[in-house]
Amino acid sequence: MSEEFIRVADITDIELNQSQSVELSGLDILICHTNNGIFAVEDKCSHADIPLCGGQIIDNFISCPVHGAVFDLTDGSVQSPPAFEDLKTYEVKIEGTSISVKKPVSE
């Protein structure tokens, strides 16, 4: 069974240290453009189920735009409260300027 990657965005559409929310397989996924690459995480703060889209990105970290919880985009881990639960992360593939995300497996 081959791994299926779905094209979700173009790197030229997401400025450095910005993000874009996309829908994939019924899930909201946040594509984040950092100095260290492109990362994909669930677009939902684990503290209050609030979208992370629009949160400040510094290095590999994103902060929730409402309560300020901070997450590491490389592995989804919580870096500061009030969140206590890690984010789900998704595998990304870059081909030229095209960003694809590995199709999430149904849980």
C-alpha positions in Angstrom: 0.0 0.0 0.0 1.6 3.3 -1.0 1.6 6.4 1.1 -0.8 9.0 -0.3 0.3 12.6 -0.2 -2.3 15.3 -1.1 -1.3 18.6 -2.5 -2.6 21.3 -0.2 -0.8 24.6 -0.9 2.1 26.3 -2.7 5.0 27.6 -0.7 4.8 30.9 -2.5 1.3 31.5 -1.1 2.5 31.3 2.6 4.9 34.0 3.7 7.8 33.2 6.0 6.6 32.9 9.7 3.0 32.7 8.5 0.5 29.8 8.3 -2.4 28.7 6.2 -5.3 26.4 7.3 -6.4 23.7 4.9 -9.0 21.0 5.1 -7.8 17.4 4.5 -9.9 14.3 5.0 -12.3 16.3 7.2 -9.5 17.6 9.4 -8.3 21.2 9.7 -4.5 21.2 9.2 -2.2 24.2 9.7 0.6 24.6 7.2 3.4 26.6 8.8 6.3 28.3 6.9 9.4 28.7 9.1 13.1 29.5 8.6 13.6 25.7 9.1 11.1 24.5 6.7 7.4 23.7 6.3 5.5 21.9 9.1 1.9 20.6 9.3 0.0 20.3 12.6 -3.6 20.1 13.6 -5.2 23.6 13.5 -6.7 23.4 16.9 -5.1 24.5 20.2 -5.3 21.5 22.6 -6.2 23.9 25.5 -9.5 25.4 24.2 -10.1 23.9 20.7 -9.4 27.3 19.2 -7.8 27.5 15.7 -4.0 28.2 15.8 -4.1 29.9 12.4 -2.9 33.4 12.9 -0.8 32.5 15.9 2.7 34.0 16.0 5.4 31.8 14.6 9.0 32.3 15.9 11.6 29.8 14.8 9.9 26.4 15.1 7.3 27.5 17.6 3.7 28.7 17.3 1.7 30.5 20.0 -2.1 30.3 20.3 -3.6 33.6 19.3 -6.1 33.6 22.2 -4.4 32.2 25.4 -0.7 32.1 24.4 0.0 28.4 24.7 3.2 27.6 22.7 3.8 24.4 20.6 6.9 23.1 18.9 6.0 22.7 15.2 8.6 19.9 14.6 6.9 17.4 16.9 3.7 19.1 18.2 4.9 19.1 21.8 3.6 21.7 24.3 6.2 24.2 25.3 4.1 26.4 27.7 0.7 26.4 29.4 -2.2 26.7 29.5 -2.1 23.8 27.0 -1.1 20.4 28.3 -1.8 18.1 25.4 0.5 17.9 22.3 -0.7 18.6 18.8 -0.9 16.0 16.1 1.6 16.4 13.4 1.5 15.4 9.7 4.2 14.4 7.3 5.0 17.0 4.7 6.5 16.5 1.2 7.9 19.4 -0.9 8.2 19.1 -4.6 9.4 22.4 -6.2 7.1 24.9 -4.6 4.2 22.4 -4.1 3.4 21.4 -0.5 1.8 18.0 0.0 0.6 16.4 3.3 0.4 12.7 3.9 -3.2 11.7 4.0 -4.3 11.2 7.6 -5.2 7.6 8.6 -8.8 7.4 9.9 -8.9 6.8 13.6 
